[in-house]
Amino acid sequence: MGMTWAKRIGLVLVALLFLWNLFLYASSQWNNDHIPGLGKWRVLSVLTGSMTPTIKAGDMVIVTRYTGEVPKTGDIITYWKDDQARSLITHRVVQRLDNGYLQTKGDANQETDGGWTDPNRLVGKVVATIPFAAALQQLIKEPLTMVFILAGFIGYLIHTQRRSGSKKDNKQASIQTEKLEGDLT
């Protein structure tokens, strides 16, 4: 009985991971900025360890847009690297000028990021971190991982079909035995 629940939980987790990836892909297509998320919330994968130990490579961050407030020193923000690049940076604000320009630095970096960040390139403030979520998401995207998950699912289906088939055979054999024993007496 315990193994049945473990299998069910495993199938539910695989389904949830699939739906999560589907949501991230779909929302990145319908958002104007092409960043996955909903409304003012964005979900991003962290690729480097520049914010270690606060945020590690392989974590996922949830970013919310600033509405009516401005970034403060100490906030962890996400911003576009520059106007032409499609890459994002998540670093801590170390200084803010009166005109809104920001100086940032990764917690693990020795030096501040070069130059000042234009406030128009700001995506938002990091409000939550989900440890290992991006690493798990990347693992699920790997073709070999998908082959193993699919093979496991097919194996599970075959196993449950055989088990249910053998239970029917045993039940029919039991009924026939009872009929024979009833006829003999």
N, C-alpha and C positions, 0 to 999 in steps of 0.2 A: 504494500500500500504506500509506503514511504517513497519508493522509487517512482511511482506514478506521479506523485506530487512534484518530485524533483524534475521529472520530464516536463510536466505542465508549466512549472515555473521557468524552466529553460526555454520552452517554446514562446512563452509570453515575453521574456526578456529579448529574445531574437526578434520577435515581432515589433516590440517597442523600439529597438535600435533601428530596425528598418524604417519604421514610421518617422523617427527622429531625423534620419538622414534624408528621407523624402521631404519632410518639412523644411529642413535647411536648404535643400536644393531649390524647392519651389519658391520659398520666400526670397531667396537671393535673386530669382528671376523677376519677381513682380515688384521688388523694391527699386526705387529710382537710383539709389546708390549701389545696388547690386551686392549688398551685404545681407546675409541671412538674419531674419528677425521679424518682429511684428510690432507695428506702431512705432513708438519711440525707443523700443528695445532692440538691441542687436546682439547676436551670438557669434563669437569669434574664437578661432583656434589659436593657441600660442605656439609658435614654431621654434623660438629661441629661448635661451636661459638668461636673457639680459635683465629680467626682473626677479631672478632667484635671490632670496628664498621666498619672497612674497608670492610670486606667480612663477610656476615652473614650465619648462617646455613640455607640451603634451596636455596642459590644462586647457580648459575652455573658460572664457570670460564673458560675462553678460554686461553689456554697455548700455547706458541710457543717455539720451540726448540732454544737454543742458537746456532748461526752459526757464528763462527769467533770472538765472543766476550765472555767475562766471566762474571759471576754474580757479581754485585757490592753491596756494603752495601746499604741497603734500598730497594733492589729489592724484590718483592714477588715471590717466586719460588715454584715449586712442585717437590717433589722427593720421591723415594721409601724409605719406612721406614727402611728396611734392605734388604739384598740379598735374604733371605728366605721368607719374608712376601710379600703378594700381596696387601699391603695397601699403599696408597699414603698420603703424608702430604703436605699441602700448608701453608708455613710460610714465614716470612720476614728474609732476611739475615741481621744479626747484626754484623758479623765479617767474614773476609775472610783471610786465610793464603796464603802465597806465593806459597805453593804447591797446591792450589786450594781447599783445604778443607774448608767447610763452617760451621759457627755457626749460627743457626736459632732460631727464637722465634715467637710464636703467639702473635699478638698485645694485646690480652686479657689475656695472661698468665703473671704471675709474674716472672717466671724463664725462662732462655733459655732452649732449648731442650737439653737433655743429650747427650754428646759426639759431635763429629764433623762429618759432612756429607761428604762422599766420593763424589767427583765430577762425578764419573761414575754412581751414582744413580740418577743423576739429570734428570728430565723430561723436564723442561723448565721454562720460565718466564711467569707469569700471565700478560696478556695484556688487558683483558677486564673482566668485571663482568656483569652477567645478573641477576638482582634481582628476586627472587622468582621462577626462572625457574626450579630449581631442585625440589622444593616443589611441583610445578604444575605437573612435570613429575612423581613424586612419587605418587601423587594423582591419576593420570590417570592410573597408573599400578595397583591400588587397584581393586580387583574383584568387590566389591560393586559399585565403581564408574563406572566401565565398564558396569555393569548391568543397572545403571541409564541412562547412555549415550545411550545404545542400546534400552532401553525402550522408551526413548524420541524420538529417531530416528524412531522407529516403530510407535509410536503414531503420529508423524508428517506425516509419509507416509499414515497411515489410515485416518487422518484428511484431507489431501489434496485429497485423492481418493474420500472420501465422498463428499467433497466440489465440486469437478469437476463433480461427478455423479449427484448431485442435480442441478448444473448449467445446465447440459444437459437436465435433466427432465423439468426444468423451461422453457428452450428454446423450447423444443418440445411442451409443453403445450401452450406456447405463439403462436407458429405457428399454432397449431390446433384451438385455439381460433380465430385467424385471418381468417382462412379458413371458420370456421362456421359463423363468422360475415359477411364475404364476400358473402357466399351463401344465407344468409337471405335477403340481400338487392337487 
